[in-house]
Amino acid sequence: MLVIRADLVDAMVAHARADHPDEACGIIAGPEGSDRPQRHVAMVNAERSPTFYRFDSGEQLRLWREMDDADETPVVIYHSHTATEAYPSRTDISFASEPDAHYVLISTRDPAQHELRSYRILNGVVTEEQVDVVENYQPAQT
């Protein structure tokens, strides 16, 4: 299950709407070893395409180094689908390379509402997971 703050969901949806009709993409980083997304990073879709996304390689390298220096990982990797449902395409599945990440898809095909779904993608196997949107994260149980 993906537990995520409402402000982070709002940021992803706003980015997807702003880049429409092209696909938007980005990540939400969180502390190493944690499953709590914290920091939204909107990235450039190097393809500038309504049907495909790709992180700019230079931007991705800088971001991954920055996360490494800050002891962060990409907890969420997201992108939008502009004309189809929020389900990973064959290309999305083949490019999924972060086994611990939640892959969030946002469909912006309906201008009045969005569809947001989350998946785990491991070795080509797609598993949809529940998304629990919260105002704040509860303190960890000890």
Chimera marker file (.cmm) of the C-alpha trace (Angstrom):
<marker_set name="trace">
<marker id="1" x="0.000" y="0.000" z="0.000" r="1" g="1" b="0" radius="0.5"/>
<marker id="2" x="1.169" y="3.524" z="-0.790" r="1" g="1" b="0" radius="0.5"/>
<marker id="3" x="0.544" y="6.012" z="2.009" r="1" g="1" b="0" radius="0.5"/>
<marker id="4" x="1.083" y="9.528" z="0.701" r="1" g="1" b="0" radius="0.5"/>
<marker id="5" x="0.327" y="13.062" z="1.868" r="1" g="1" b="0" radius="0.5"/>
<marker id="6" x="-2.411" y="14.982" z="0.075" r="1" g="1" b="0" radius="0.5"/>
<marker id="7" x="-0.060" y="17.890" z="-0.740" r="1" g="1" b="0" radius="0.5"/>
<marker id="8" x="2.209" y="15.495" z="-2.658" r="1" g="1" b="0" radius="0.5"/>
<marker id="9" x="-0.745" y="14.071" z="-4.591" r="1" g="1" b="0" radius="0.5"/>
<marker id="10" x="-1.845" y="17.638" z="-5.377" r="1" g="1" b="0" radius="0.5"/>
<marker id="11" x="1.674" y="18.463" z="-6.625" r="1" g="1" b="0" radius="0.5"/>
<marker id="12" x="1.766" y="15.425" z="-8.954" r="1" g="1" b="0" radius="0.5"/>
<marker id="13" x="-1.705" y="16.153" z="-10.331" r="1" g="1" b="0" radius="0.5"/>
<marker id="14" x="-0.887" y="19.855" z="-10.840" r="1" g="1" b="0" radius="0.5"/>
<marker id="15" x="2.291" y="18.902" z="-12.714" r="1" g="1" b="0" radius="0.5"/>
<marker id="16" x="0.367" y="16.412" z="-14.882" r="1" g="1" b="0" radius="0.5"/>
<marker id="17" x="-2.272" y="19.047" z="-15.696" r="1" g="1" b="0" radius="0.5"/>
<marker id="18" x="0.362" y="21.727" z="-16.421" r="1" g="1" b="0" radius="0.5"/>
<marker id="19" x="2.255" y="19.502" z="-18.890" r="1" g="1" b="0" radius="0.5"/>
<marker id="20" x="-0.899" y="18.192" z="-20.625" r="1" g="1" b="0" radius="0.5"/>
<marker id="21" x="-1.167" y="17.311" z="-23.515" r="1" g="1" b="0" radius="0.5"/>
<marker id="22" x="2.383" y="15.942" z="-23.042" r="1" g="1" b="0" radius="0.5"/>
<marker id="23" x="3.093" y="13.331" z="-20.402" r="1" g="1" b="0" radius="0.5"/>
<marker id="24" x="4.526" y="14.697" z="-17.165" r="1" g="1" b="0" radius="0.5"/>
<marker id="25" x="7.054" y="12.809" z="-15.057" r="1" g="1" b="0" radius="0.5"/>
<marker id="26" x="8.871" y="13.101" z="-11.759" r="1" g="1" b="0" radius="0.5"/>
<marker id="27" x="9.685" y="11.494" z="-8.465" r="1" g="1" b="0" radius="0.5"/>
<marker id="28" x="8.941" y="11.883" z="-4.805" r="1" g="1" b="0" radius="0.5"/>
<marker id="29" x="11.992" y="11.227" z="-2.683" r="1" g="1" b="0" radius="0.5"/>
<marker id="30" x="11.992" y="9.922" z="0.850" r="1" g="1" b="0" radius="0.5"/>
<marker id="31" x="14.500" y="8.920" z="3.500" r="1" g="1" b="0" radius="0.5"/>
<marker id="32" x="16.618" y="5.844" z="2.754" r="1" g="1" b="0" radius="0.5"/>
<marker id="33" x="14.888" y="2.774" z="4.190" r="1" g="1" b="0" radius="0.5"/>
<marker id="34" x="11.550" y="4.557" z="4.561" r="1" g="1" b="0" radius="0.5"/>
<marker id="35" x="8.382" y="4.097" z="2.566" r="1" g="1" b="0" radius="0.5"/>
<marker id="36" x="7.192" y="7.648" z="3.271" r="1" g="1" b="0" radius="0.5"/>
<marker id="37" x="7.439" y="9.993" z="0.295" r="1" g="1" b="0" radius="0.5"/>
<marker id="38" x="8.547" y="13.475" z="1.383" r="1" g="1" b="0" radius="0.5"/>
<marker id="39" x="9.959" y="15.682" z="-1.390" r="1" g="1" b="0" radius="0.5"/>
<marker id="40" x="8.295" y="16.252" z="-4.763" r="1" g="1" b="0" radius="0.5"/>
<marker id="41" x="10.587" y="16.758" z="-7.748" r="1" g="1" b="0" radius="0.5"/>
<marker id="42" x="8.926" y="17.571" z="-11.064" r="1" g="1" b="0" radius="0.5"/>
<marker id="43" x="11.199" y="16.498" z="-13.892" r="1" g="1" b="0" radius="0.5"/>
<marker id="44" x="11.385" y="17.365" z="-17.567" r="1" g="1" b="0" radius="0.5"/>
<marker id="45" x="9.935" y="14.876" z="-20.022" r="1" g="1" b="0" radius="0.5"/>
<marker id="46" x="12.855" y="14.748" z="-22.450" r="1" g="1" b="0" radius="0.5"/>
<marker id="47" x="10.548" y="13.265" z="-25.104" r="1" g="1" b="0" radius="0.5"/>
<marker id="48" x="8.011" y="16.112" z="-24.932" r="1" g="1" b="0" radius="0.5"/>
<marker id="49" x="5.436" y="13.576" z="-26.059" r="1" g="1" b="0" radius="0.5"/>
<marker id="50" x="1.755" y="12.874" z="-25.336" r="1" g="1" b="0" radius="0.5"/>
<marker id="51" x="2.423" y="9.123" z="-25.476" r="1" g="1" b="0" radius="0.5"/>
<marker id="52" x="5.857" y="8.548" z="-23.926" r="1" g="1" b="0" radius="0.5"/>
<marker id="53" x="8.064" y="9.913" z="-21.172" r="1" g="1" b="0" radius="0.5"/>
<marker id="54" x="11.757" y="9.754" z="-20.457" r="1" g="1" b="0" radius="0.5"/>
<marker id="55" x="13.711" y="11.542" z="-17.734" r="1" g="1" b="0" radius="0.5"/>
<marker id="56" x="16.402" y="13.833" z="-19.074" r="1" g="1" b="0" radius="0.5"/>
<marker id="57" x="19.578" y="11.818" z="-18.410" r="1" g="1" b="0" radius="0.5"/>
<marker id="58" x="21.584" y="14.758" z="-17.062" r="1" g="1" b="0" radius="0.5"/>
<marker id="59" x="18.762" y="15.870" z="-14.778" r="1" g="1" b="0" radius="0.5"/>
<marker id="60" x="18.272" y="12.295" z="-13.564" r="1" g="1" b="0" radius="0.5"/>
<marker id="61" x="21.975" y="11.840" z="-12.829" r="1" g="1" b="0" radius="0.5"/>
<marker id="62" x="22.088" y="15.092" z="-10.834" r="1" g="1" b="0" radius="0.5"/>
<marker id="63" x="18.941" y="14.164" z="-8.910" r="1" g="1" b="0" radius="0.5"/>
<marker id="64" x="20.093" y="10.611" z="-8.099" r="1" g="1" b="0" radius="0.5"/>
<marker id="65" x="23.426" y="12.013" z="-6.838" r="1" g="1" b="0" radius="0.5"/>
<marker id="66" x="21.564" y="14.626" z="-4.769" r="1" g="1" b="0" radius="0.5"/>
<marker id="67" x="19.345" y="11.916" z="-3.268" r="1" g="1" b="0" radius="0.5"/>
<marker id="68" x="22.390" y="9.764" z="-2.548" r="1" g="1" b="0" radius="0.5"/>
<marker id="69" x="24.085" y="12.669" z="-0.749" r="1" g="1" b="0" radius="0.5"/>
<marker id="70" x="20.913" y="13.282" z="1.298" r="1" g="1" b="0" radius="0.5"/>
<marker id="71" x="20.368" y="9.575" z="2.094" r="1" g="1" b="0" radius="0.5"/>
<marker id="72" x="17.149" y="9.565" z="0.058" r="1" g="1" b="0" radius="0.5"/>
<marker id="73" x="15.615" y="7.160" z="-2.436" r="1" g="1" b="0" radius="0.5"/>
<marker id="74" x="12.931" y="7.548" z="-5.118" r="1" g="1" b="0" radius="0.5"/>
<marker id="75" x="9.935" y="6.302" z="-3.123" r="1" g="1" b="0" radius="0.5"/>
<marker id="76" x="7.501" y="7.282" z="-5.908" r="1" g="1" b="0" radius="0.5"/>
<marker id="77" x="8.180" y="7.470" z="-9.627" r="1" g="1" b="0" radius="0.5"/>
<marker id="78" x="5.248" y="9.025" z="-11.424" r="1" g="1" b="0" radius="0.5"/>
<marker id="79" x="4.092" y="9.994" z="-14.857" r="1" g="1" b="0" radius="0.5"/>
<marker id="80" x="0.857" y="10.866" z="-16.564" r="1" g="1" b="0" radius="0.5"/>
<marker id="81" x="-1.166" y="9.299" z="-19.337" r="1" g="1" b="0" radius="0.5"/>
<marker id="82" x="-2.951" y="11.938" z="-21.347" r="1" g="1" b="0" radius="0.5"/>
<marker id="83" x="-5.454" y="9.878" z="-23.329" r="1" g="1" b="0" radius="0.5"/>
<marker id="84" x="-5.625" y="6.497" z="-21.610" r="1" g="1" b="0" radius="0.5"/>
<marker id="85" x="-6.340" y="5.024" z="-18.209" r="1" g="1" b="0" radius="0.5"/>
<marker id="86" x="-3.781" y="5.133" z="-15.403" r="1" g="1" b="0" radius="0.5"/>
<marker id="87" x="-2.325" y="1.684" z="-16.095" r="1" g="1" b="0" radius="0.5"/>
<marker id="88" x="1.293" y="0.930" z="-17.046" r="1" g="1" b="0" radius="0.5"/>
<marker id="89" x="1.951" y="0.414" z="-20.738" r="1" g="1" b="0" radius="0.5"/>
<marker id="90" x="4.301" y="-2.296" z="-21.992" r="1" g="1" b="0" radius="0.5"/>
<marker id="91" x="6.962" y="0.411" z="-22.355" r="1" g="1" b="0" radius="0.5"/>
<marker id="92" x="6.361" y="1.614" z="-18.771" r="1" g="1" b="0" radius="0.5"/>
<marker id="93" x="6.771" y="-1.956" z="-17.539" r="1" g="1" b="0" radius="0.5"/>
<marker id="94" x="9.950" y="-2.576" z="-19.530" r="1" g="1" b="0" radius="0.5"/>
<marker id="95" x="11.560" y="0.657" z="-18.228" r="1" g="1" b="0" radius="0.5"/>
<marker id="96" x="10.631" y="0.111" z="-14.556" r="1" g="1" b="0" radius="0.5"/>
<marker id="97" x="14.058" y="-0.220" z="-12.939" r="1" g="1" b="0" radius="0.5"/>
<marker id="98" x="13.534" y="0.719" z="-9.264" r="1" g="1" b="0" radius="0.5"/>
<marker id="99" x="12.303" y="-2.466" z="-7.548" r="1" g="1" b="0" radius="0.5"/>
<marker id="100" x="11.336" y="-0.705" z="-4.307" r="1" g="1" b="0" radius="0.5"/>
<marker id="101" x="9.531" y="2.244" z="-5.897" r="1" g="1" b="0" radius="0.5"/>
<marker id="102" x="5.818" y="2.856" z="-6.114" r="1" g="1" b="0" radius="0.5"/>
<marker id="103" x="4.956" y="3.602" z="-9.735" r="1" g="1" b="0" radius="0.5"/>
<marker id="104" x="2.139" y="6.152" z="-9.743" r="1" g="1" b="0" radius="0.5"/>
<marker id="105" x="0.187" y="6.912" z="-12.895" r="1" g="1" b="0" radius="0.5"/>
<marker id="106" x="-2.133" y="9.859" z="-13.293" r="1" g="1" b="0" radius="0.5"/>
<marker id="107" x="-4.597" y="9.955" z="-16.163" r="1" g="1" b="0" radius="0.5"/>
<marker id="108" x="-5.485" y="13.456" z="-17.350" r="1" g="1" b="0" radius="0.5"/>
<marker id="109" x="-7.732" y="12.292" z="-20.202" r="1" g="1" b="0" radius="0.5"/>
<marker id="110" x="-10.789" y="13.760" z="-18.447" r="1" g="1" b="0" radius="0.5"/>
<marker id="111" x="-10.334" y="17.520" z="-17.950" r="1" g="1" b="0" radius="0.5"/>
<marker id="112" x="-12.864" y="17.536" z="-15.081" r="1" g="1" b="0" radius="0.5"/>
<marker id="113" x="-11.186" y="14.875" z="-12.932" r="1" g="1" b="0" radius="0.5"/>
<marker id="114" x="-8.032" y="12.807" z="-12.707" r="1" g="1" b="0" radius="0.5"/>
<marker id="115" x="-7.457" y="9.118" z="-12.130" r="1" g="1" b="0" radius="0.5"/>
<marker id="116" x="-4.505" y="8.214" z="-9.873" r="1" g="1" b="0" radius="0.5"/>
<marker id="117" x="-3.354" y="4.628" z="-9.332" r="1" g="1" b="0" radius="0.5"/>
<marker id="118" x="-0.206" y="3.064" z="-7.891" r="1" g="1" b="0" radius="0.5"/>
<marker id="119" x="1.662" y="-0.101" z="-8.825" r="1" g="1" b="0" radius="0.5"/>
<marker id="120" x="4.643" y="-2.172" z="-7.878" r="1" g="1" b="0" radius="0.5"/>
<marker id="121" x="6.521" y="-3.376" z="-10.946" r="1" g="1" b="0" radius="0.5"/>
<marker id="122" x="9.089" y="-6.115" z="-10.437" r="1" g="1" b="0" radius="0.5"/>
<marker id="123" x="10.592" y="-8.309" z="-13.160" r="1" g="1" b="0" radius="0.5"/>
<marker id="124" x="7.807" y="-7.324" z="-15.547" r="1" g="1" b="0" radius="0.5"/>
<marker id="125" x="5.038" y="-8.219" z="-13.098" r="1" g="1" b="0" radius="0.5"/>
<marker id="126" x="2.570" y="-5.407" z="-12.356" r="1" g="1" b="0" radius="0.5"/>
<marker id="127" x="0.733" y="-5.414" z="-9.039" r="1" g="1" b="0" radius="0.5"/>
<marker id="128" x="-1.760" y="-2.659" z="-8.304" r="1" g="1" b="0" radius="0.5"/>
<marker id="129" x="-1.749" y="-1.386" z="-4.746" r="1" g="1" b="0" radius="0.5"/>
<marker id="130" x="-4.113" y="0.647" z="-2.621" r="1" g="1" b="0" radius="0.5"/>
<marker id="131" x="-3.385" y="4.380" z="-2.271" r="1" g="1" b="0" radius="0.5"/>
<marker id="132" x="-4.115" y="5.942" z="1.109" r="1" g="1" b="0" radius="0.5"/>
<marker id="133" x="-4.031" y="9.756" z="0.902" r="1" g="1" b="0" radius="0.5"/>
<marker id="134" x="-3.458" y="11.354" z="4.312" r="1" g="1" b="0" radius="0.5"/>
<marker id="135" x="-3.033" y="14.907" z="5.563" r="1" g="1" b="0" radius="0.5"/>
<marker id="136" x="0.028" y="13.987" z="7.657" r="1" g="1" b="0" radius="0.5"/>
<marker id="137" x="1.992" y="10.847" z="8.358" r="1" g="1" b="0" radius="0.5"/>
<marker id="138" x="1.419" y="9.225" z="11.722" r="1" g="1" b="0" radius="0.5"/>
<marker id="139" x="4.550" y="8.864" z="13.882" r="1" g="1" b="0" radius="0.5"/>
<marker id="140" x="6.252" y="5.499" z="13.469" r="1" g="1" b="0" radius="0.5"/>
<marker id="141" x="5.343" y="2.893" z="16.069" r="1" g="1" b="0" radius="0.5"/>
<marker id="142" x="8.246" y="1.813" z="18.252" r="1" g="1" b="0" radius="0.5"/>
<link id1="1" id2="2" r="1" g="1" b="0" radius="0.2"/>
<link id1="2" id2="3" r="1" g="1" b="0" radius="0.2"/>
<link id1="3" id2="4" r="1" g="1" b="0" radius="0.2"/>
<link id1="4" id2="5" r="1" g="1" b="0" radius="0.2"/>
<link id1="5" id2="6" r="1" g="1" b="0" radius="0.2"/>
<link id1="6" id2="7" r="1" g="1" b="0" radius="0.2"/>
<link id1="7" id2="8" r="1" g="1" b="0" radius="0.2"/>
<link id1="8" id2="9" r="1" g="1" b="0" radius="0.2"/>
<link id1="9" id2="10" r="1" g="1" b="0" radius="0.2"/>
<link id1="10" id2="11" r="1" g="1" b="0" radius="0.2"/>
<link id1="11" id2="12" r="1" g="1" b="0" radius="0.2"/>
<link id1="12" id2="13" r="1" g="1" b="0" radius="0.2"/>
<link id1="13" id2="14" r="1" g="1" b="0" radius="0.2"/>
<link id1="14" id2="15" r="1" g="1" b="0" radius="0.2"/>
<link id1="15" id2="16" r="1" g="1" b="0" radius="0.2"/>
<link id1="16" id2="17" r="1" g="1" b="0" radius="0.2"/>
<link id1="17" id2="18" r="1" g="1" b="0" radius="0.2"/>
<link id1="18" id2="19" r="1" g="1" b="0" radius="0.2"/>
<link id1="19" id2="20" r="1" g="1" b="0" radius="0.2"/>
<link id1="20" id2="21" r="1" g="1" b="0" radius="0.2"/>
<link id1="21" id2="22" r="1" g="1" b="0" radius="0.2"/>
<link id1="22" id2="23" r="1" g="1" b="0" radius="0.2"/>
<link id1="23" id2="24" r="1" g="1" b="0" radius="0.2"/>
<link id1="24" id2="25" r="1" g="1" b="0" radius="0.2"/>
<link id1="25" id2="26" r="1" g="1" b="0" radius="0.2"/>
<link id1="26" id2="27" r="1" g="1" b="0" radius="0.2"/>
<link id1="27" id2="28" r="1" g="1" b="0" radius="0.2"/>
<link id1="28" id2="29" r="1" g="1" b="0" radius="0.2"/>
<link id1="29" id2="30" r="1" g="1" b="0" radius="0.2"/>
<link id1="30" id2="31" r="1" g="1" b="0" radius="0.2"/>
<link id1="31" id2="32" r="1" g="1" b="0" radius="0.2"/>
<link id1="32" id2="33" r="1" g="1" b="0" radius="0.2"/>
<link id1="33" id2="34" r="1" g="1" b="0" radius="0.2"/>
<link id1="34" id2="35" r="1" g="1" b="0" radius="0.2"/>
<link id1="35" id2="36" r="1" g="1" b="0" radius="0.2"/>
<link id1="36" id2="37" r="1" g="1" b="0" radius="0.2"/>
<link id1="37" id2="38" r="1" g="1" b="0" radius="0.2"/>
<link id1="38" id2="39" r="1" g="1" b="0" radius="0.2"/>
<link id1="39" id2="40" r="1" g="1" b="0" radius="0.2"/>
<link id1="40" id2="41" r="1" g="1" b="0" radius="0.2"/>
<link id1="41" id2="42" r="1" g="1" b="0" radius="0.2"/>
<link id1="42" id2="43" r="1" g="1" b="0" radius="0.2"/>
<link id1="43" id2="44" r="1" g="1" b="0" radius="0.2"/>
<link id1="44" id2="45" r="1" g="1" b="0" radius="0.2"/>
<link id1="45" id2="46" r="1" g="1" b="0" radius="0.2"/>
<link id1="46" id2="47" r="1" g="1" b="0" radius="0.2"/>
<link id1="47" id2="48" r="1" g="1" b="0" radius="0.2"/>
<link id1="48" id2="49" r="1" g="1" b="0" radius="0.2"/>
<link id1="49" id2="50" r="1" g="1" b="0" radius="0.2"/>
<link id1="50" id2="51" r="1" g="1" b="0" radius="0.2"/>
<link id1="51" id2="52" r="1" g="1" b="0" radius="0.2"/>
<link id1="52" id2="53" r="1" g="1" b="0" radius="0.2"/>
<link id1="53" id2="54" r="1" g="1" b="0" radius="0.2"/>
<link id1="54" id2="55" r="1" g="1" b="0" radius="0.2"/>
<link id1="55" id2="56" r="1" g="1" b="0" radius="0.2"/>
<link id1="56" id2="57" r="1" g="1" b="0" radius="0.2"/>
<link id1="57" id2="58" r="1" g="1" b="0" radius="0.2"/>
<link id1="58" id2="59" r="1" g="1" b="0" radius="0.2"/>
<link id1="59" id2="60" r="1" g="1" b="0" radius="0.2"/>
<link id1="60" id2="61" r="1" g="1" b="0" radius="0.2"/>
<link id1="61" id2="62" r="1" g="1" b="0" radius="0.2"/>
<link id1="62" id2="63" r="1" g="1" b="0" radius="0.2"/>
<link id1="63" id2="64" r="1" g="1" b="0" radius="0.2"/>
<link id1="64" id2="65" r="1" g="1" b="0" radius="0.2"/>
<link id1="65" id2="66" r="1" g="1" b="0" radius="0.2"/>
<link id1="66" id2="67" r="1" g="1" b="0" radius="0.2"/>
<link id1="67" id2="68" r="1" g="1" b="0" radius="0.2"/>
<link id1="68" id2="69" r="1" g="1" b="0" radius="0.2"/>
<link id1="69" id2="70" r="1" g="1" b="0" radius="0.2"/>
<link id1="70" id2="71" r="1" g="1" b="0" radius="0.2"/>
<link id1="71" id2="72" r="1" g="1" b="0" radius="0.2"/>
<link id1="72" id2="73" r="1" g="1" b="0" radius="0.2"/>
<link id1="73" id2="74" r="1" g="1" b="0" radius="0.2"/>
<link id1="74" id2="75" r="1" g="1" b="0" radius="0.2"/>
<link id1="75" id2="76" r="1" g="1" b="0" radius="0.2"/>
<link id1="76" id2="77" r="1" g="1" b="0" radius="0.2"/>
<link id1="77" id2="78" r="1" g="1" b="0" radius="0.2"/>
<link id1="78" id2="79" r="1" g="1" b="0" radius="0.2"/>
<link id1="79" id2="80" r="1" g="1" b="0" radius="0.2"/>
<link id1="80" id2="81" r="1" g="1" b="0" radius="0.2"/>
<link id1="81" id2="82" r="1" g="1" b="0" radius="0.2"/>
<link id1="82" id2="83" r="1" g="1" b="0" radius="0.2"/>
<link id1="83" id2="84" r="1" g="1" b="0" radius="0.2"/>
<link id1="84" id2="85" r="1" g="1" b="0" radius="0.2"/>
<link id1="85" id2="86" r="1" g="1" b="0" radius="0.2"/>
<link id1="86" id2="87" r="1" g="1" b="0" radius="0.2"/>
<link id1="87" id2="88" r="1" g="1" b="0" radius="0.2"/>
<link id1="88" id2="89" r="1" g="1" b="0" radius="0.2"/>
<link id1="89" id2="90" r="1" g="1" b="0" radius="0.2"/>
<link id1="90" id2="91" r="1" g="1" b="0" radius="0.2"/>
<link id1="91" id2="92" r="1" g="1" b="0" radius="0.2"/>
<link id1="92" id2="93" r="1" g="1" b="0" radius="0.2"/>
<link id1="93" id2="94" r="1" g="1" b="0" radius="0.2"/>
<link id1="94" id2="95" r="1" g="1" b="0" radius="0.2"/>
<link id1="95" id2="96" r="1" g="1" b="0" radius="0.2"/>
<link id1="96" id2="97" r="1" g="1" b="0" radius="0.2"/>
<link id1="97" id2="98" r="1" g="1" b="0" radius="0.2"/>
<link id1="98" id2="99" r="1" g="1" b="0" radius="0.2"/>
<link id1="99" id2="100" r="1" g="1" b="0" radius="0.2"/>
<link id1="100" id2="101" r="1" g="1" b="0" radius="0.2"/>
<link id1="101" id2="102" r="1" g="1" b="0" radius="0.2"/>
<link id1="102" id2="103" r="1" g="1" b="0" radius="0.2"/>
<link id1="103" id2="104" r="1" g="1" b="0" radius="0.2"/>
<link id1="104" id2="105" r="1" g="1" b="0" radius="0.2"/>
<link id1="105" id2="106" r="1" g="1" b="0" radius="0.2"/>
<link id1="106" id2="107" r="1" g="1" b="0" radius="0.2"/>
<link id1="107" id2="108" r="1" g="1" b="0" radius="0.2"/>
<link id1="108" id2="109" r="1" g="1" b="0" radius="0.2"/>
<link id1="109" id2="110" r="1" g="1" b="0" radius="0.2"/>
<link id1="110" id2="111" r="1" g="1" b="0" radius="0.2"/>
<link id1="111" id2="112" r="1" g="1" b="0" radius="0.2"/>
<link id1="112" id2="113" r="1" g="1" b="0" radius="0.2"/>
<link id1="113" id2="114" r="1" g="1" b="0" radius="0.2"/>
<link id1="114" id2="115" r="1" g="1" b="0" radius="0.2"/>
<link id1="115" id2="116" r="1" g="1" b="0" radius="0.2"/>
<link id1="116" id2="117" r="1" g="1" b="0" radius="0.2"/>
<link id1="117" id2="118" r="1" g="1" b="0" radius="0.2"/>
<link id1="118" id2="119" r="1" g="1" b="0" radius="0.2"/>
<link id1="119" id2="120" r="1" g="1" b="0" radius="0.2"/>
<link id1="120" id2="121" r="1" g="1" b="0" radius="0.2"/>
<link id1="121" id2="122" r="1" g="1" b="0" radius="0.2"/>
<link id1="122" id2="123" r="1" g="1" b="0" radius="0.2"/>
<link id1="123" id2="124" r="1" g="1" b="0" radius="0.2"/>
<link id1="124" id2="125" r="1" g="1" b="0" radius="0.2"/>
<link id1="125" id2="126" r="1" g="1" b="0" radius="0.2"/>
<link id1="126" id2="127" r="1" g="1" b="0" radius="0.2"/>
<link id1="127" id2="128" r="1" g="1" b="0" radius="0.2"/>
<link id1="128" id2="129" r="1" g="1" b="0" radius="0.2"/>
<link id1="129" id2="130" r="1" g="1" b="0" radius="0.2"/>
<link id1="130" id2="131" r="1" g="1" b="0" radius="0.2"/>
<link id1="131" id2="132" r="1" g="1" b="0" radius="0.2"/>
<link id1="132" id2="133" r="1" g="1" b="0" radius="0.2"/>
<link id1="133" id2="134" r="1" g="1" b="0" radius="0.2"/>
<link id1="134" id2="135" r="1" g="1" b="0" radius="0.2"/>
<link id1="135" id2="136" r="1" g="1" b="0" radius="0.2"/>
<link id1="136" id2="137" r="1" g="1" b="0" radius="0.2"/>
<link id1="137" id2="138" r="1" g="1" b="0" radius="0.2"/>
<link id1="138" id2="139" r="1" g="1" b="0" radius="0.2"/>
<link id1="139" id2="140" r="1" g="1" b="0" radius="0.2"/>
<link id1="140" id2="141" r="1" g="1" b="0" radius="0.2"/>
<link id1="141" id2="142" r="1" g="1" b="0" radius="0.2"/>
</marker_set>
